[in-house]
């Protein structure tokens, strides 16, 4: 697999010295910044706990910081393996119940530290409620996990993140919708390119959506995004074998 482009190398000039900003160095700086932010939040929470200030808010802050850091590291390590050719991505097909899979994947997010009071709604089409499908369960779970994490991270307070799952013409269609900041057409073009971040203030390293694209394409499918008036929807389509 060929490496995906990370953009042109910008350069700045200071006197007689031209400094070339390598994409790799820019990424390392961004990565260090993101991890430092999360560790800083964890350290602050630990200081409060040491003083005996135990509250759900402090515990949630600590849990969220550690969880986000693990997510950043996992995505980075997986990307390095894929881009370096160490890991060849192939689908591992298996048969599983679609409703059980969806509930198992989404349920952990109900107890996810949630400062925004986000409501998560999962809807599986009644026509496939008891259906068994054949595809790569692990990669499908990773796609939905990354999309849900992003949707919660970038949604407005007191809003709903909706997950809808249906099958049409032997293609599994998963949509994840949230209400938050508008994503411009130019930003949409680069969403699935590695190291791209919409909001530098949010935890992450711009790899989650890139991995979603890699996994969706590995399964013979696709992923796309649409954003209108603050409503953003990610749609994943992958071919599946279905049995009732």
Secondary structure, 3 states (H helix, E strand, C coil): CCCCCCCCCCEEEECCEEEECCHHHHHHHHHHHHHHHHHHHHHHHHHHHHCCCCCHHHHHHHHHHHHHHHHHHHHHHHHHHHHHCCCCCCCCCEEEEHHHHHHHHHHHHHCCCCCCCCEEEEEECHHHCCCEEEECHHHHHHHHHHHHHHHHHHECCCCEEEEEEEEECCEEEEEEEEEECCCCHHHHHCCCCCCCCCCCCCCCCCCHHHHHHHHHHHCCCEEEEEEECCEEEEEEEEECEEEC
